[in-house]
Amino acid sequence: MKLWFCFVLLFAMPVKEAMVARSAFGKTPAGQAVDIFTLVNANGVEARVISYGAIIVSLRVPDRAGRFDDVVLGYDTLDGIPPAI
């Protein structure tokens, strides 16, 4: 029964198109522009990565009930990120 339920959920979920978006995230103390890239796959899993050290600031994945939530302790701004060495 569980296998059938998982199979039905898998094919009942709407499939979206994968996408990549780029936007401004901020500037480093040295004045270098930092962008944030949002990558979303066809199942809705979303990763947000900044161009400053390829830091993952957000990763939204579904739990077993299908509810999406962020599982990364990331930063909303560059203020909390340590400067590059």
Contacts in CASP RR format, 6 or more apart in sequence:
PFRMAT RR
TARGET T0000
AUTHOR 0000-0000-0000
METHOD contacts of the structure
MODEL  1
MKLWFCFVLLFAMPVKEAMVARSAFGKTPAGQAVDIFTLVNANGVEARVI
SYGAIIVSLRVPDRAGRFDDVVLGYDTLDGIPPAI
13 43 0 8 1.000
15 42 0 8 1.000
15 43 0 8 1.000
16 40 0 8 1.000
16 42 0 8 1.000
16 43 0 8 1.000
16 44 0 8 1.000
17 42 0 8 1.000
18 39 0 8 1.000
18 40 0 8 1.000
18 41 0 8 1.000
18 42 0 8 1.000
19 38 0 8 1.000
19 39 0 8 1.000
19 40 0 8 1.000
20 37 0 8 1.000
20 38 0 8 1.000
20 39 0 8 1.000
20 40 0 8 1.000
21 37 0 8 1.000
21 38 0 8 1.000
22 35 0 8 1.000
22 36 0 8 1.000
22 37 0 8 1.000
22 38 0 8 1.000
23 35 0 8 1.000
23 36 0 8 1.000
23 38 0 8 1.000
24 33 0 8 1.000
24 34 0 8 1.000
24 35 0 8 1.000
24 36 0 8 1.000
25 34 0 8 1.000
25 35 0 8 1.000
25 36 0 8 1.000
25 50 0 8 1.000
25 51 0 8 1.000
25 52 0 8 1.000
25 78 0 8 1.000
26 33 0 8 1.000
26 34 0 8 1.000
26 77 0 8 1.000
26 78 0 8 1.000
27 33 0 8 1.000
27 34 0 8 1.000
27 78 0 8 1.000
28 34 0 8 1.000
28 52 0 8 1.000
28 78 0 8 1.000
28 83 0 8 1.000
28 84 0 8 1.000
29 83 0 8 1.000
32 52 0 8 1.000
34 50 0 8 1.000
34 51 0 8 1.000
34 52 0 8 1.000
34 78 0 8 1.000
35 50 0 8 1.000
35 51 0 8 1.000
36 48 0 8 1.000
36 49 0 8 1.000
36 50 0 8 1.000
36 51 0 8 1.000
36 57 0 8 1.000
37 48 0 8 1.000
37 49 0 8 1.000
37 50 0 8 1.000
37 51 0 8 1.000
38 46 0 8 1.000
38 47 0 8 1.000
38 48 0 8 1.000
39 46 0 8 1.000
39 47 0 8 1.000
39 48 0 8 1.000
39 49 0 8 1.000
40 46 0 8 1.000
40 47 0 8 1.000
43 62 0 8 1.000
44 60 0 8 1.000
44 68 0 8 1.000
45 59 0 8 1.000
45 60 0 8 1.000
45 61 0 8 1.000
45 62 0 8 1.000
46 58 0 8 1.000
46 59 0 8 1.000
46 60 0 8 1.000
46 68 0 8 1.000
47 56 0 8 1.000
47 58 0 8 1.000
47 59 0 8 1.000
47 60 0 8 1.000
48 56 0 8 1.000
48 57 0 8 1.000
48 58 0 8 1.000
48 59 0 8 1.000
49 55 0 8 1.000
49 56 0 8 1.000
49 57 0 8 1.000
50 57 0 8 1.000
50 78 0 8 1.000
52 78 0 8 1.000
52 81 0 8 1.000
52 84 0 8 1.000
53 84 0 8 1.000
55 74 0 8 1.000
55 75 0 8 1.000
55 81 0 8 1.000
56 72 0 8 1.000
56 74 0 8 1.000
57 72 0 8 1.000
57 74 0 8 1.000
57 75 0 8 1.000
57 76 0 8 1.000
58 70 0 8 1.000
58 72 0 8 1.000
58 74 0 8 1.000
59 70 0 8 1.000
59 71 0 8 1.000
59 72 0 8 1.000
60 68 0 8 1.000
60 69 0 8 1.000
60 70 0 8 1.000
60 71 0 8 1.000
61 68 0 8 1.000
61 69 0 8 1.000
61 71 0 8 1.000
62 68 0 8 1.000
63 69 0 8 1.000
75 81 0 8 1.000
END
